[in-house]
């Protein structure tokens, strides 16, 4: 397979191919030195050969980074050829430890010259490379421990999908979508309240005519989400970020973040210095979104909503 032609997305396949090449040579190297060891046994064998006492399956698995079942299988194979055995823990008779047999100990002595030659061969090869693969793997593992490849792919998926999303100003033709999307999420968690009915039944009167704005997220003429900026009578804040609703079919694709960012930019363009919002702490993804947008928790503001148990503000830099 031409991995260079496929590119970086074939990283896993290329590493497996490289692993196969190295493993095949490793078995030949064991044969060269007369060491009856299989490459896949090496991590367990090496770990045990450097221990003063036996170790449990769990301890071995944690140390070498293998799964518990994998270590059990390797230990069974090594036991059949007389390299390891199980013995009761001296302190806890309920626990079995794995130790090298006298045969295994002899092998650990015999293999020392092989270790030296292999280490020098690998170092020599690495010194001949422009990019040290050992250091590169360490760095790559560090980055994946910080954020898995799956999470990184999900991020790229969101970026690609959101690139074709448009955030536009509301017109009356989007009234049905604005109302239905909001009613859907409210009924899922709470109940429709009087303040909801007024804004959803007549957004022109209760939001737009009062100096507010409504933004609509569309993709291929389909409405994905909506969000409103309601002009506040409270002099402390200029606008309330409200009535944000995203279609369940598109949740998790970053539409809420796009609507939130666009609403903030819209508020700035209208001269706003502050934005306020109300929510409920059971809506954990929503709270995380607001925090990501820069909102911080506040208290002491009167609210018409029974469901409100958290209030947040965003102070804008104009």
C-alpha positions in Angstrom: 0.0 0.0 0.0 1.3 3.5 -0.9 0.9 5.3 2.4 2.5 8.4 1.0 -0.3 8.6 -1.5 -3.0 8.2 1.1 -1.5 10.7 3.4 -1.6 11.3 7.2 -5.0 9.7 7.7 -3.3 6.3 7.2 -1.2 6.9 10.3 -2.6 3.9 12.2 -2.2 1.5 9.2 1.3 2.7 8.6 2.3 2.2 12.3 0.8 -1.3 12.2 2.8 -2.0 9.1 6.0 -0.7 10.7 5.2 -2.7 13.8 4.9 -5.9 11.7 8.3 -5.2 10.1 10.0 -4.6 13.4 8.3 -7.6 15.1 9.4 -10.0 12.3 13.0 -8.8 12.7 12.6 -9.1 16.5 11.8 -12.8 16.2 14.8 -13.3 13.9 17.0 -11.5 16.5 15.8 -13.7 19.3 16.6 -16.7 17.2 20.1 -15.2 16.4 20.9 -15.1 20.1 19.2 -18.4 20.9 16.6 -16.8 23.2 13.3 -18.6 23.1 11.1 -15.6 23.6 8.3 -14.2 21.4 8.3 -10.4 20.7 4.8 -10.0 22.2 6.1 -11.5 25.5 8.9 -8.9 25.9 7.1 -6.2 27.9 5.9 -8.7 30.5 9.3 -10.5 30.6 11.3 -7.3 30.8 9.2 -5.9 33.6 9.3 -9.1 35.7 13.0 -9.5 35.2 13.5 -6.1 36.9 11.4 -6.9 39.9 12.6 -8.2 43.3 9.2 -9.7 44.0 6.3 -11.1 42.0 3.7 -8.7 40.6 -0.1 -9.1 40.1 -1.7 -9.2 36.7 -3.2 -5.8 37.3 0.2 -4.3 38.3 1.8 -5.7 35.2 -0.9 -4.4 33.0 -0.8 -0.9 34.5 3.0 -0.8 34.2 3.3 -1.9 30.5 0.1 -0.2 29.3 -1.6 -3.4 28.2 -5.1 -4.5 28.9 -5.8 -7.0 31.7 -7.0 -9.8 29.3 -3.9 -9.3 27.1 -1.5 -9.7 30.1 -3.5 -12.8 31.2 -3.1 -14.4 27.7 0.7 -13.6 27.6 1.3 -15.0 31.1 -0.5 -18.2 30.2 1.6 -18.6 27.1 4.8 -17.9 29.0 3.7 -20.3 31.8 3.3 -23.2 29.3 7.0 -22.9 28.3 8.1 -22.6 31.9 9.2 -19.0 32.0 6.7 -17.7 34.7 4.6 -19.2 37.4 1.9 -18.0 39.8 2.5 -17.9 43.5 0.5 -16.7 46.5 1.3 -13.2 47.8 3.2 -13.5 51.1 1.1 -10.8 52.7 -2.3 -11.4 51.1 -3.0 -15.1 50.4 -6.0 -14.2 48.3 -3.8 -12.6 45.7 -1.6 -14.4 43.1 1.6 -12.9 41.9 3.5 -13.7 38.7 7.2 -14.4 39.0 10.0 -15.6 36.7 10.9 -19.3 37.1 14.6 -20.3 37.3 14.4 -20.8 33.5 13.1 -17.3 33.1 15.8 -15.9 35.4 18.5 -17.7 33.3 17.0 -16.2 30.2 17.1 -12.7 31.7 20.8 -13.1 32.2 21.4 -14.7 28.8 19.6 -11.9 27.0 21.7 -9.0 28.4 24.2 -9.1 25.4 21.2 -9.0 23.0 19.9 -5.9 24.8 23.2 -4.1 24.3 23.4 -4.9 20.6 19.8 -4.1 19.9 19.9 -0.8 21.8 23.1 0.2 19.9 21.5 -0.8 16.5 18.4 1.2 17.2 20.3 4.3 18.4 22.5 4.1 15.3 19.4 3.9 13.1 17.8 6.8 14.8 20.9 8.9 14.5 20.7 8.4 10.7 17.2 9.8 10.6 16.3 13.5 10.1 13.3 13.1 12.4 13.9 11.0 15.5 10.8 8.7 15.5 11.2 7.8 19.2 11.0 11.4 20.3 8.2 12.1 17.8 6.2 9.2 19.2 6.7 10.5 22.7 5.4 13.9 21.6 2.5 12.5 19.7 1.5 10.3 22.7 1.6 13.3 24.9 -0.7 15.3 22.6 -3.2 12.4 22.3 -3.2 12.0 26.1 -4.2 15.7 26.3 -6.9 15.3 23.6 -7.8 12.0 21.9 -7.8 11.5 18.2 -11.6 11.0 18.4 -12.1 14.4 20.0 -9.8 16.0 17.4 -11.8 14.4 14.6 -15.1 15.6 16.2 -13.7 19.1 16.3 -12.8 19.0 12.6 -16.2 17.6 11.8 -17.9 20.5 13.5 -15.7 23.0 11.7 -16.4 21.5 8.3 -20.2 21.3 8.9 -20.4 24.7 10.4 -18.5 26.3 7.5 -21.7 26.1 5.3 -24.0 27.4 8.1 -25.3 31.0 7.6 -26.5 33.2 10.4 -29.1 35.6 9.1 -31.6 38.1 10.5 -35.0 36.9 11.3 -38.0 37.6 9.0 -41.6 36.6 9.5 -41.2 33.5 7.4 -39.1 32.0 10.2 -41.7 32.5 12.8 -42.9 28.9 12.8 -39.4 27.5 13.2 -38.6 30.1 15.9 -41.7 29.0 17.9 -41.5 25.3 17.3 -37.8 24.9 18.1 -38.2 26.8 21.4 -41.4 25.0 22.4 -39.7 21.7 21.7 -36.8 22.2 24.1 -38.8 23.9 26.8 -41.4 21.1 26.9 -38.6 18.6 27.1 -37.2 19.9 30.4 -39.8 22.4 31.8 -43.2 23.9 31.0 -44.2 26.8 28.7 -44.7 29.9 30.9 -46.5 33.2 30.2 -43.3 35.0 29.3 -42.6 32.3 26.7 -46.0 32.5 25.1 -45.7 36.3 24.6 -42.3 36.2 22.9 -43.0 33.0 20.9 -46.5 33.9 19.7 -45.6 37.5 18.7 -41.8 38.0 18.4 -42.4 41.0 16.2 -44.1 42.9 19.1 -42.3 41.6 22.1 -38.7 41.3 20.7 -38.2 43.2 17.4 -40.4 46.3 17.9 -38.8 46.8 21.3 -35.3 47.1 19.8 -34.3 43.5 19.9 -33.0 41.1 17.2 -33.5 37.5 16.3 -30.9 35.5 14.5 -31.5 32.3 12.5 -29.0 29.6 11.6 -29.7 28.0 8.2 -28.0 25.4 6.1 -29.3 24.5 2.6 -32.5 26.5 3.5 -33.1 24.4 6.6 -33.4 26.1 9.9 -30.9 24.6 12.4 -31.3 27.0 15.3 -32.5 30.4 16.5 -31.5 32.9 19.1 -32.8 36.3 20.3 -31.4 39.5 21.7 -34.1 41.1 23.8 -33.7 44.8 24.7 -33.7 45.1 28.5 -35.5 47.7 30.5 -33.1 47.0 33.4 -30.5 49.7 33.1 -27.8 47.4 34.3 -27.8 45.4 31.0 -28.4 46.3 27.4 -29.7 43.0 26.0 -30.8 39.6 27.2 -29.6 36.6 25.3 -32.7 34.4 25.1 -34.8 31.9 23.2 -31.7 30.1 21.9 -32.9 26.7 20.5 -31.1 24.3 18.2 -32.8 21.5 16.3 -32.2 18.1 18.0 -31.0 16.8 14.7 -28.0 19.2 14.7 -27.2 19.3 18.4 -23.5 18.7 19.1 -22.4 20.3 15.8 -21.5 23.7 17.3 -24.6 25.5 16.0 -25.3 27.0 19.5 -21.8 28.4 19.7 -22.2 30.0 16.2 -25.5 31.6 17.2 -24.0 32.8 20.5 -20.9 34.3 18.9 -23.0 36.0 16.2 -25.5 37.3 18.8 -22.6 38.9 20.8 -21.2 40.5 17.6 -24.7 41.8 16.8 -25.0 43.3 20.2 -21.6 45.0 19.9 -22.7 46.4 16.5 -25.7 47.9 18.3 -23.5 49.6 20.9 -24.2 47.2 23.7 -21.8 47.1 26.7 -23.4 44.1 28.5 -25.5 41.0 27.8 -27.5 39.1 30.4 -29.0 35.6 30.3 -31.1 33.2 32.4 -30.9 29.4 32.4 -31.1 26.3 34.6 -28.2 24.2 35.9 -29.7 21.0 34.6 -28.9 22.2 31.1 -25.2 21.4 31.5 -24.2 21.7 27.8 -25.9 25.1 27.7 -24.1 26.4 30.8 -20.8 25.1 29.3 -21.5 27.0 26.1 -22.3 30.2 27.9 -19.0 29.9 29.9 -17.1 29.3 26.7 -18.7 32.4 25.3 -17.4 34.4 28.3 -20.5 34.6 30.5 -20.1 34.6 34.3 -22.5 33.9 37.0 -24.3 36.7 38.8 -27.2 36.9 41.3 -30.0 39.2 42.4 -31.8 40.0 39.2 -35.6 39.7 39.1 -36.9 37.0 36.7 -40.3 36.2 35.3 -39.4 32.5 34.8 -39.9 29.7 37.4 -37.3 27.5 35.7 -34.5 30.1 36.1 -32.0 29.1 38.8 -28.8 30.6 37.3 -28.2 34.1 35.9 -25.1 35.1 33.9 -23.6 38.3 32.4 -21.1 39.2 29.7 -19.4 42.6 29.9 -18.4 43.6 26.4 -15.3 45.4 25.3 -16.3 47.9 22.7 
